[in-house]
Amino acid sequence: MKKWIPFAAALLTVTLVVSGCGSNKNNTQASSGSSGGSGKVTKLIVGTGTQFPNVCFIDENGKLTGFDVELVREIDKRLPDYEFEFKTMDFSSLLLSLETNKVDFVAHQMEKNPDREAKYLFTKEPYSIFLSKVAVDKNNDTIHSIDDLKGKKVLTSPTSNQAYFLEQYNKDHDNALNIVYSSGAANDLVSQIQNKRVDATLATDFSLRFYPGADGQPALKTVGDPLIQSDVYFVLRKDSQQLADRLDEAVKELRDDGTLAKLSVQWLGEDFTKTLDEAK
């Protein structure tokens, strides 16, 4: 397993961005099918970042690597009619670069939301799957599931998938939860839970690795069954369906032969490729 790199800006939910490939749009569409022995290879530019530890980052040897990067390299091996080249940039520039044809797809742990789906094409096969559970102080032995949170304060970020789930839970359970909305930093989340200003939050096992306590270990732990499934996809322009289909074929092949799970364990520390149903 690769060594974990400290992550200063911890995340309440893991926001996933897809790295994009930038090349001439017409060439991309013309060559997105099998090469059929023609020998023609289409070069694509993949947009990604360098600041997401274990996902896309620069290692001690100055090499771009990480889960998303190595996954794209593995896909490249399986699509002989394509050649992928990475273009790194700030997270905030990835989707704009996709829109302006500077990259062809984005691979940086990107989840869907309605605004993104209206503007961009997402692949259908998720390459990471993150399951949110109730998260509490690691020393808390009184909360074992969401049903134990009745009358307690649950911290979440407004407009997040977690917030939507908690709001729906309250509708179905006579406002059992006291939902507290916050956009504070991760260390504020930890302090609020440790100081008992709130009792819990919803988070993934992956994100908790970025909430270290004084001993360097995760300050929070997850309890109970998975509640929410968040899928990660590659993001493309709307006119890139053929390329999206080829990427989906490759990801499915990697999932079926165990390579996707192996890469997840190697870089993310666990097999984050199981669905909500598979995890139960």
Buried (B, 14 or more C-beta within 10 A) or exposed (E): EBEEEEBEEBBBBBBBBBBBBBBBEEBBBEBBEEBEEEEEEBBBBBBBBBBBBBBBBEEEEEEBBBBBBBBBBBBBEBBEBBEBBBBBBEBEBBBEBBEEBBBBBBBBBBBBEEEBEEEBBBBBBBBBBBBBBBBBBBEBEEBEEBEBBEEBBBBBBEEBBBBEBBEEBBEEEEEBBBBBEBEEBBBEBBEBBBEEEBBBBBBBBBBBBBBBBEEEEBBBBBBBEBBBBBBBBBBBBEEBEBBBBBBBBBBEBBBEEEBBBBBBBEBBBEBBBBEBEEEE
